[in-house]
């Protein structure tokens, strides 16, 4: 399982629903999201297209 950490940059991080939808669009699956509005850790499997 891979993971990415999304941190706050002038605005709050996207909510769990937004992050999950974005991961599905780029090819991620089996998504687990934990964290706060300042930082979220997203665990995923699959081959993610990092250019999207």
C-alpha positions as CSV (number, residue, x, y, z in Angstrom):
1,X,0.0,0.0,0.0
2,X,1.3,3.5,-1.0
3,X,0.5,6.7,0.8
4,X,0.6,10.4,0.2
5,X,0.4,13.2,2.7
6,X,-1.7,16.3,1.8
7,X,-0.8,19.4,3.8
8,X,-2.4,22.7,4.2
9,X,-1.1,25.5,2.0
10,X,-3.1,28.8,2.7
11,X,-6.4,26.8,2.6
12,X,-7.6,23.7,4.4
13,X,-6.9,20.4,2.7
14,X,-9.7,18.9,0.6
15,X,-12.2,16.8,2.6
16,X,-12.2,13.0,2.6
17,X,-14.9,12.9,-0.1
18,X,-13.0,15.1,-2.4
19,X,-9.7,13.2,-1.9
20,X,-11.4,9.9,-2.5
21,X,-13.0,11.1,-5.7
22,X,-9.7,12.5,-7.0
23,X,-7.9,9.2,-6.2
24,X,-10.5,7.2,-8.1
25,X,-10.1,9.5,-11.2
26,X,-6.3,9.0,-11.3
27,X,-6.5,5.2,-10.7
28,X,-6.2,4.7,-7.0
29,X,-8.3,2.1,-5.1
30,X,-8.8,0.7,-1.6
31,X,-8.4,4.2,-0.2
32,X,-8.1,5.0,3.5
33,X,-8.0,8.7,4.6
34,X,-7.1,10.0,8.1
35,X,-6.2,13.4,9.4
36,X,-7.4,16.9,10.1
37,X,-8.1,20.0,8.1
38,X,-4.4,20.9,8.3
39,X,-3.0,17.5,7.1
40,X,-4.4,14.2,5.8
41,X,-2.7,10.9,5.0
42,X,-4.2,9.1,2.1
43,X,-3.3,5.3,1.8
44,X,-4.1,3.7,-1.6
45,X,-3.3,0.8,-3.9
46,X,-3.3,0.8,-7.7
47,X,-1.3,2.4,-10.4
48,X,-1.9,6.2,-9.9
49,X,-1.3,8.6,-12.8
50,X,0.7,11.4,-11.1
51,X,0.2,13.7,-14.0
52,X,-3.5,14.2,-13.4
